[in-house]
């Protein structure tokens, strides 16, 4: 899995590409722990995330618990969104259709 980062309008955007499986979850967990020390808001763009395992879901949920409403997902592919729907987690995670919508939502928080 690839993790790319950029900043837009003062908000850190993390782009995920590939499979968020066991190895990808370890990589993401490590990077998110580093980011939590400096970032109060995170947007995770999932437009290139093709697969997510239970360990990947755990990584996302852990980040969500740490940052609360300051952690959002956007542009999920249908097959990845379906995993969150089936697991019943969609109601616990802010998800947006577009990156623009997600950015606007995060701007409400300092």
Secondary structure, DSSP 8 states (H G I E B T S, - for coil): -EEEEEEETTEEEEEEEEEESHHHHHHHHHHHHHHHTT-S-EEEEEEEEEEE-HHHHHHHHHHHHHHGGGEEEE---HHHHHHHHHTT-GGGSEEESSHHHHHHHHHT--
